Amino acid sequence: KTIVCVDGVPPDFKTAEEFGMKTVHIPLKYEAPSPKQILDLATAVSRGRERGVVYIHCHQGKHRSAAAAAIVSVAFGDLTIPEAKEQMRVSQTSVVYQGLWDAVDSTLIVPVDDVLQNNTVFPSSVEPKGITSQMIWIDDALDNLHRLQRSEWRAPSNHPDLVGAAEVGMIVDTFRLIQLSTEANRFSDDFETLLVNAMHQASSLEEALVQELPKNELYIYLKRVEQSCINCHATHRR
């Protein structure tokens, strides 16, 4: 009856409504949710349970959504932390996203009063920003990937929070947002082809980082992502 979407891309709430389902959009990154996000997740699931079964959703169905489900289960006292982490392993949550695992480790029981007093009105869908802003996000993530590459794909001392797969995951999410946006229709037909290729290259780099492939191979995947951006900019950058 309720879909709690923690993906960066907005859920198709209109179709969900046609089938009697309500969507709640609480976008998460590939890192530990904030205390406010944890309270909101607990509140959204609690309200959803009053309507029936709640499904927590993300793009791949095994990283952010599994962590969100684990956090809520611990916050409600439905699972212990070890039990919740075991469920994340069943869902194949990658150990690369250490922030998600750390968040479960630090989750405490959420007082019922905190949930009842949370007056947040949850949107069915959070609208993304325009393509210009999204391209800036991608540039920032690429800068972080270069920092990691220069540090042998380890978090540099001045950026200990950087996780390569998380940075690429954000790039993939952003490409998907652009593909679904009405702004994309302003470009010529080959724009979507170039965009799909860029998304494919970014997804391949994300998977390579999750699998911890050799450093020289990771560099090749990174160069492919950059080249896909260059190919698109050559035709469409304004």
Beta strands, then each sheet from edge to edge (+ up, - down):
strand 1: 2-5
strand 2: 22-25
strand 3: 54-57
sheet 1: 2+ 1+ 3+
end
